[in-house]
Amino acid sequence: MSIMEFLDDRAVSIDVKTQQKEDVIRELVGLLVKAGSIKDKDVHKLVQILLNREALGSTGIGQGVAIPHGKSDCVDRLIAAFAVSKNGVSFDSLDGEPVHLFFLLVAPEDSAGPHLKALARISRLLKDKHFRDSLQAAKDEKTLLKIIRDEDERRH
């Protein structure tokens, strides 16, 4: 499974503007709206689903990475958004470090397989320090997408 199969080019940002966990989740969901992956009317519901998932345990997996995720009936396929925070956000990460890289995943309610495969793929790629550093150093969204595509192909 390739990341670009579920990450829309329009749902990426190199400039997370907010500093609070809930606000970052809203900002990531906003990227999905901008990409046309979800409707405006579903934003509140989806943010709640993601915050409820966070309440079970932080999706900040450490090393500056968070993968907020959830399942919702407002999508009919696996979708994702990706954003970089230059300053880092306190996200209750497992290692206590600020998060700089956010990968938001939303899957349909009845899909376990693709959702888990995507989480595993993203986690595996983001374990690579060079890859993480490259993403953080990207100057614009176009460069960010190229880095993801190249790594995706290299590690397929």
N, C-alpha and C positions, 0 to 999 in steps of 0.2 A: 504494500500500500504506500503510495506516494503522498506526501503532505499536500502537494499542489492539486490533488484530486478533491480535497475538501477545503482548501484555503483560497478564497477569492482574492484576486490581486487588489481589489478596492478595499479590502478589510484589513489593511495593515497601516501602522503608524509608527514613526520613529520618535514621536514626541508626546508621551503620556503627560497630560497637563495636571492631573490631580495627584493628591498625596495620601488619600484615605482608601482603604480596601474597597468599601462599598462604591465610592466614586470611580475607582479604576474599573470595577465590574460594569458600572453604567457606561463608562467611556468605551469599553470593549464591545458591549452590546450595541452602542451607537455606531460602531464600525460595521457591524452586521446589517444595521438599518441602511447605512450609507451604501453598502454593497448590494442592497436589494435582497438580502438573504432572509430577513425577517421584516414584518410589518411594524409600523409605529405603534399600533394598538396592542402589540404583544410585548413591548419593552418592559412594562412594569411586571408582568407575570414572569417573564424570563429572568429578570433581575432577582425576583423573589426565589425562584428555583435555584439560582446560582448561590444566593446568600444562604439558603437553607442547606445546601451542600457544604458550604464553608463552615456552617455551624457544627457539622459532624466532625470536622477536622480540617485544618488549613490545607489548601491545595498548593501552598508554597512548599515545593519539594526540596528546597535548598540550593546552594550555589547560585543564588540570584534568579531562580526560575520559579514561576508559578503556572500551574495548568488548571485554572478554574474550569469546571465542566458540569454538565447536567443534561437531563433528558427532558424534552418538552414536545407537546403536540403541536406547537407552532412551527415546527420544521418537518419536512418529509424526507430529508436526507441529512447526513452528517455535514455540519458546516463549522468553520473556524474563523477566528480573528487573531491577529498577532500584533503586539505592540511593544515598544521599547521605552523604558523610563530612564533618562540620562541620570537623574538624581537618585533613583531607587525609591521604593515605597515599602513602608512597614506593612507586612502582610501575614504576620504570625507564622513565618516560615519555620520549618522543622529545625533549621540551624540558627534561627534568630537573626539572620542577615537580611538586609533590604532586598527587595525583588526588583530586577531591572528588565527581565524578559517575561512577557505574559502571553500565553497561548490559550485562548478561550475555545473550548469545544462544546458544541451543542448537537445532541443526537436525537432522533425520533424516540418516542417512549418505548417502542417495541424492539429497538435494535441494541443488542448486547455486543455482538461480534465486532462490527465496524468501530464502535465506540472504544472498545478495549484495545483493538489493534492500533487505532490512532493514538491513544494514550501511550501505548508501549513504544510506538515509532517515535513520537515526539520526545519521550523521556530518553530513549536511546540516543537520538541525535544530540540532545541538549546536554548529555553527559560529557561531551567533547568540549574541553575548555577553549580550544582554538576557535571552534564554531561559535560558542557563546560570545567570545571576545569580538569576533568578526561582526556578529549581529549588533552588538552594542556600539561598535565603531561606525556602523553604516551611516552615511551622510544624508541619504534620502530613501524613500520607499522603494524606488526602482532598484537601488543597490541592495536593499534588504531582501527583496524578492529574488534577485540574482543569486545572492549568497544561499538562500534557502533552496532554490532550484538546483544549484551546483552540488550542494551537500546531499540533497535528496537523490540525485542521479549517481553521485559517487558512492553512496552507501546503500544502493538498492539491492 
